[in-house]
């Protein structure tokens, strides 16, 4: 079960419909009273939480979720119209597992949901990904290709991690720029292309796994 707390009716209905069409049981709530009543009745697998709400904002609600032993481990994705690095850091520091900036695409949201739920199913074990010759462990900040350690910068590692955690899913340029550099609106920025080129070079035989999707962005191919 996925819970969505979003006071905008049009967004709430769209997200609930889209996630249900993807096979997820989803309930949407327009206010905190409805949300907390549902939480008392059933603990969800994941919460989508709008940051801008009347009354207590999303950060306050997130802190309450994390402070309760019954709900502290629920994955939470923040939905926010705020797009500054400070707002993202505040949400992540408060315990959010991910965030997505409005306006967002439904396919991107569904991909984020899948990625967060996939991480949850691994329990408390380290997240480890192997794709062809590529191995990456985000918690240990380790990357290997054909068993050999690869040294990446922080931004290169973040980029590779996003692609691996969304394996097979096309990540748009705007999303990657926003997630890593906070530059989602700067569509002509070449920072991403430079990092992709360097990352491919450093990954050697695994560099071919990073596919350019012309006019959209990049994805990591499955093998």
C-alpha angles and dihedrals in degrees: 000000000000122000123205122196107193126142095200104092096203093052092043094052093045095050094045091049093046095049092046089053087055090056099261121132101232136179124190126207128194097200142027096250091061091044096052092044089055091046090055090051099044135001109227128220091235140006127215106202128190111219096209107064135147111258112004110022125229094265091056091049091047091053090051090051091051093046094058116081090214094056106023094104098049110120111240128198115194120220110204141169088200111097107181124115090239093059092048092049092049091053094047092045089052089058107271114154094208142343136213125199123228130275093046135166119248092229090054091049091050090050091052090049091051092048094050093046090047090055090048093055089061088067115200094333120113115271108246126176128191119186114171106303092347124099125179132175110187096193093054093036089232128152126180135176118197087347095304120120115246121205113219132176118244093259093046090051092048090051093049092046092053091050093047095047089052095043113184093004120116110239111204121231090242093054094047093047091048096046096048107024105015088240101120094134095051098085095171094052110125096199092100094050092050092051092047091051092048092045092052090050094050093047092057110185090013092055090086089067090072105084125195112223102202115237093005116054140259142310138185112243121231119234 
